Amino acid sequence: MNLTDADTVGGHAVRDIRLDFPAFATTGDGRPAAYLDSAATSQRPLAVLDAEREYLEHHLAAVHRGASAATGESTTLFEDGRADVARFVGAGDREIVWAQNATDALNMVALGIADASAGIGGPDAARFALQPGDEIVLTEAEHHANLLPWQRVAQRTGARIVPVRVDEHGLWTIDDLAAVLTERTRIVAFAEVSNVTGLIAPVAEIVGLVRERAREAFVVLDACQSVPHRPVDFAAYGVDFAAFSGHKMLGPNGIGVLYGRDELLDALPPARTGGSTITRVTLEESHFLPAPHRFEAGTQAVSQAIGLAAAVRYLEGIGMDAVAAHEEAFAARVVAGVAEIPGVRIVGPQPGERRAGLVSVSVDGVHAHDVGQFLDEAGIVVRVGHHCAQPLHRALGITATTRASAHVYTTVEEADRFVAALGEVRGFFGLAREAS
């Protein structure tokens, strides 16, 4: 692989960064596959792999259970990891709850609100209760993880889903959101960065709008495509809850994070109950710990939490402003190149418009799965399908798209390889001469 002077992330050469990732070890022909699927799952640096291995080999013990020195050491590492993650997203230590993944974290909020609406959780939880006719505002572009849980809440409470519609490119604006906010709005849920379009939502501005127009509403942020790729500060944003996953930010699978303002987490009924969540239990009732431990029932993903903290420190070492600039430059380069290919539709922001580091396209006359297979044969790994966003694709009149996405290890050459190969797809399927 020929890396150029443009292949830097801030002051860090991508050549050096890639040496940290075993997945990019040179293959027999000297040209590893172009991994352009980081929006689905990112690769992991040695720092993350070594942190998990070090814990498992030398510090493994139960956390928050018992009084042994080993338990104390393990618990310290576990809670230090929480503190690292909290710092990374502008949160207090008590505002970070471990989850299985972001989907699990979003369900924790939704299930807690559904329980509160059923009278569970007592007076403190009553602030979350929804009534028939209350409104849950979602954008048409949401990942299913930030849609299905709210559908269930609506079914259980009699609240109704109010959509923010997208335009012909799959985009929505703050004005579109403002148009549907009412005094009955109780939940506003949206992604900071769309996993399909790459739209970057103005979170703080949206929160300010919600506080003005729907003062009793809670703002729930899907931060899966933002936390791994750009600077994020949940406290500065003013959101009530947020969720993100470890495996998209150079960290392990099986670990996600729920952020919540501490006073809200202390009042929200825990979605799962059991060991380590309580202060007092009788046969008739239970009393729960303050956040975050009231939500962390049973044995936790300790090594994964420690690995996620290592991923945070790795990204901090590069600098999130530099990460965002690198990935946005990738997207701009890809969009500019794809715009020159007849018969290929760019979803999301158009050439010259800002977007996060991912690009989804639709090729006229060729299903996305076939496009993906063609690219795979060319040594380019992408994501194909509806990306867990069927309503968005339906609004665009297409069933699936092909998505290329970047991270700190992505190179200019890989962007160009993707564009060049994409330009050959329609010709391969005998469609090059058809009108675009």
Secondary structure, DSSP 8 states (H G I E B T S, - for coil): ----TT-EETTEEHHHHHHT-GGG---TTS---EE-BTTT-----HHHHHHHHHHHHHT---SSSSS-HHHHHHHHHHHHHHHHHHHHTT--GGGEEEESSHHHHHHHHHHHHHHHHTTTTHHHHGGG---TT-EEEEETT--GGGTHHHHHHHHHH--EEEEE---TTS---HHHHHTT--TTEEEEEEESB-TTT--B--HHHHHHHHHHH-TT-EEEEE-TTTTTTS---HHHHT-SEEEEESTTTT--TT-EEEEE-HHHHTTS--SS--TTSEEEE-SS-EEE-STTGGG--SS--HHHHHHHHHHHHHHHHH-HHHHHHHHHHHHHHHHHHHTTSTTEEEESS-TTS---SEEEEEETTS-HHHHHHHHHHTTEE-EEE-TT-HHHHHHHT-S-EEEEE--TT--HHHHHHHHHHHHHHHHHTT-TTS--
